[in-house]
Amino acid sequence: MAVMDKRTLVRLEYDKVKKRLAAHAGSSLGKERVLKLEPVDNPLIIYRWQAETSEGRELLRLDPLAEFGGWRDVRLQLQRAGRGALLDPEELLAVADTLTAGRVIKRFLQEKQERYPILSELGLSLASLPDLERKIKQAILPGGEVANGASAALAQIRRKLAGAQSQIKEHLEHVIRSPHYQKYLQDPIVTVREGRYVVPVKIEYRAQVPGIVHDQSASGATLFVEPMAVVDKNNELRSLIVAEKQEVSKILAELSAQVAQHAETLGISLEALGDLDFIMARAHFSQKLNALAPVIEGEANMNIRLARHPLLQGNVVPVDLRLGEDFDTLVITGPNTGGKTVALKTAGLMVLMAQSGLHLPAEEGSKLGIFKQVFTDIGDEQSIEQSLSTFSSHMSNIVQIVSSAGRDSLVLLDELGAGTDPAEGAALAQAILEKLHLSGAKTIATTHYSELKNFAYLRERVENASVEFDVATLRPTFRLLIGRPGRSNAFEIATRLGLPEELVGRAREFLTVEQVRVDELMQNLERTQQEAEANRRETTEMIEKARALKDKYEKMEFDLAQRRESILAKAGEEARALVKSARLEAEETIKTLREKLALEAAQGRESAIQEARENFVKLHKKVKRAVPKKVVAGTAPSTLQNGEEVYLPEYNRHGFVLAPPGPDGEVLVQVGVIKINVPLKALRLAEKTKPAVAKSDTARLALDKAREISAELHLRGLYADDALFEVEKYLDNAFLAGLPQVRLIHGKGTGSLRAAIHKYLHGHHRVKSYRLGEQGEGGFGVTVVELAL
C-alpha cells in the first residue's frame, strides 16, 4: 500500500478536514482514530470504510435516538488493574459504566442485525460481563462512595460506627448544655480535631475541664479538649474507622482483581467501542455536510457532480469535476480570485476523503477511481533558508512530481510556469504537461498563459476549462466550465470601467495579426461550444420530459387495469353472495316441502322436491346472466398432472391438482383446506410452473401448513415491529386455512403492544372486525379477530 505524500495532505488542508471530523467523535478513542486517519489505495479497505460510513448514516436516519455513548476510556484503569494496583471507587465505576454502555449497544445491534450488519459485526466484540457489572454497581454508589451493602462486614462496622458517634455526641451535648460547664466553654458546640470529638474550652478554665487537648485556636484563647469521659468512646470510634478503611480496601481489591481477570476481554470491547465511535463520527460528519457515498470503481478517474469544498462556509458554488474518462489532462484558465485554486483543491480533497472512507459533499452518482498517489504544487513555497525564489521552489517540487507520477497518479498544479519570463514559463509549462500526459498521469493545471489553451486544443485527451467571469458585474461567478477556455476580457473590463474607447481601440492595434486571429478563433470555438451545450441541455430536458410522460401513461394504464380487475372482482363477489343467498332460500324451500309432504307418498314427495330444485337451477342461471362475466386471459390446459399448480379465475385462488381430469372433464383441486371439483376449461396453468415432483412437494407443504395452523398466536415478549411482522404472516396463513376467527395473545403489560396491534388491524383487508377478549377468553391480554373470508 503506497503512503500518500505528507506534503500533499498539508497543501490540500486534509488536516483541517480531520479536525472537523474529530469534533463529531464522542470519545478520546474515536478522536485518536480520526487523527491517525490517512487515505489508502486498497480497494477492499475503501469499500469497507465507505460501507461503514453509509451504515452509520442510515442508523442516524432510521434510529436517530439510538444511544452509542455513556462509556469511558478505561485503558489506564485496565493497565493498572493488570499490574495488581488497587482501583479507587471512581475508576471501578467508570469500568461498570463502560460495561453497561457496551451491553446496551450490543443488545441494540443484535436486535437490528439485519438492518445494520456491519455495525452488528463490531457489536459481537463488545464484552458481556453482567456479574462484574452488577457487583461493581452494587458495591459503588453513583457518587463514588462504597455502599454499606458491599459486604456484610462493612454494614456491621458502619452500624457500630454510627452508634459510637451517636453516643459521643449525646454525651458531649449533655456537657455543653450543663450549667456547670457552660461558663468554661468558649462556644456551646461540638467539633472534631484530629478525628476525635472535642469541645472549645476557654484557656483560663483548662483545669476545670479534665481531658486531652488536641488543638488550640489561632488567638490562643481557646483549647479544644476531649473530655476524659469520652476518650474511650473516641478510641473505639477510631478503631471502627480503621476497620472500615480496611474493609473498604478489601472490597476494592476484590473488585480490582475481577477487573484484572477480564482485562483482555474489556480491552477488546473498548477497541470495538472506539471503532463504533469513529464510524458514527464519520456518519455525523457526512450528515453535517449533506454528503453522499461515492461510487468507487475502476482505475484512476473522477466524475464528481456538483462537488462542494468541505471547508468553505455559506453559499458555496458547486463545481463539476471530470478527469480520466474523456480526457486525462485539464487546463483551467481564468481571472485571479475566480475560483481556480478552490476547484483544484476540491478535486484533491474529494479523492483524499473518498479513499479515507468519508462521504463526499456532492450529488448522488458521483464516481471515483482509486489513485495511488496525489501530487500537488499549490501556493507560494518560497524558502528563505534554502535561498530559493518562488519559481525555483515550484520547479524543485515539480521535478519530484515529474519523476514520480504515473498512470494511477493525480497531479494538481497551480499557476504552472508562473514566476519567470512569460514566454519561457509558457514553454516550460507545455513541456511539463506533455511529459505528465505521456506518463498517463491524470493532471489538472491552472494557468494564465494563453499558449496552454492552444496546447489543449492541439492534443487528444487534453481539455480546456475556465472559471466563469461576469463582464456585466465585473465579478467571477466561481462556476467551472469544462470544455470552454478562459478569456482575459481585459478590453471589455477596461471599457466598462470607463477607459476611453480610443485608448481601448489603440490597444487592440498593438496586438499581432496572429493574436487577433487566435482570439477570434477562441471566440468562435466558445460560441460553438455554448450552442452545443445549449442544444445538449435542451435535448436532455426533452428526454426527461418524454421519460416523465412515458412513466405517467404507464402508471395510468396500470391503474386502469387494476381498477378494471377490482370492479370485476367486486362484481364476482356480489354475484357469489347473491347465489349463496338464492341457494339458502332454495334449500329452505326444499326443507319446507319435505316437511309438508312427509305424510304423502314417496313418489309425490320426490316429484315436488325435483320441481323445487329445477326452480333453483333457473334462479341460479338467472343470477349468472345478471352478473358480468369476467374475461380470463389465457387458455385452458389440455391435461393436468397430480401436484401441478393451477389458477382458478372464478375464485381468484391458486390450488394444486389432486386427481387428473375424469371422463366428465372435471378435476379434483385442493384450494387451501378445501377440495372441490372444477371443470378443466375453468382452470389456467399458474404463471411459474415447476416439475411435477416439486409441485407435489409444494402442495403437500402448503396443505400441511394449513392443517397445522393454530387458532391463536402468542406475541408476548416481542417488540412492536417484530410482533406486527408475525401478525401479518399469521393472518395470511389463517385466511388461507379458512379460519373464521383467531386470537392474538399480546398480554396486558403497559398496553403499548396492544395499541400497536389494534392500530395495525384497523382497516386491514383480511380483518372483518376485532375486539378485546371477554371473561374466560383472556380479557385485555387477548384480541379476538374475525376474518373476512
Salt bridges, closest charged atoms under 4 A:
ASP5 OD2 - ARG7 NH2 3.54
GLU13 OE2 - LYS16 NZ 2.91
GLU13 OE1 - LYS345 NZ 3.83
GLU32 OE2 - ARG75 NH2 2.78
GLU38 OE2 - LYS6 NZ 2.24
GLU52 OE2 - ARG48 NE 3.06
GLU52 OE1 - ARG282 NH2 2.95
GLU58 OE2 - ARG61 NH2 2.56
ASP63 OD1 - LYS112 NZ 3.93
ASP63 OD2 - ARG115 NH1 3.06
ASP73 OD2 - ARG75 NH2 2.75
GLU91 OE1 - ARG80 NH1 2.76
ASP97 OD2 - ARG72 NH1 3.78
ASP97 OD1 - LYS137 NZ 3.96
GLU121 OE1 - ARG48 NH1 3.68
ASP131 OD1 - ARG134 NH2 3.56
GLU133 OE2 - ARG103 NH2 2.74
GLU173 OE1 - ARG177 NH1 3.35
GLU194 OE1 - HIS214 ND1 3.53
ASP215 OD2 - ARG193 NE 3.08
GLU226 OE1 - ARG196 NE 2.75
GLU226 OE1 - HIS214 NE2 2.52
GLU244 OE2 - ARG158 NE 2.83
GLU271 OE1 - ARG33 NH2 2.58
ASP275 OD1 - ARG33 NE 2.70
GLU297 OE2 - LYS367 NZ 3.75
ASP326 OD2 - ARG322 NH1 3.50
ASP328 OD2 - ARG461 NE 2.86
ASP377 OD2 - HIS394 ND1 2.75
GLU381 OE2 - ARG11 NE 2.65
GLU415 OE2 - LYS340 NZ 3.74
GLU415 OE2 - HIS448 NE2 3.50
GLU434 OE2 - ARG459 NH2 3.29
GLU468 OE1 - ARG479 NH1 2.90
GLU492 OE2 - ARG487 NH2 3.54
GLU509 OE1 - ARG506 NH1 2.64
GLU533 OE2 - ARG536 NH2 2.60
GLU533 OE2 - ARG537 NH1 3.72
GLU544 OE2 - ARG547 NH1 3.00
GLU554 OE2 - LYS550 NZ 2.82
ASP559 OD2 - LYS555 NZ 3.11
GLU565 OE2 - ARG564 NH1 3.70
GLU565 OE1 - LYS630 NZ 3.72
GLU573 OE2 - ARG576 NH2 2.94
GLU587 OE2 - ARG613 NH1 3.86
GLU644 OE2 - LYS695 NZ 3.64
ASP697 OD1 - ARG700 NH1 2.96
ASP704 OD1 - ARG707 NH1 3.12
GLU712 OE2 - HIS714 NE2 3.33
GLU712 OE1 - ARG743 NH1 2.44
GLU726 OE2 - LYS729 NZ 3.91
ASP732 OD1 - ARG766 NE 3.07
GLU777 OE1 - ARG771 NH1 2.91
GLU786 OE2 - LYS768 NZ 3.75
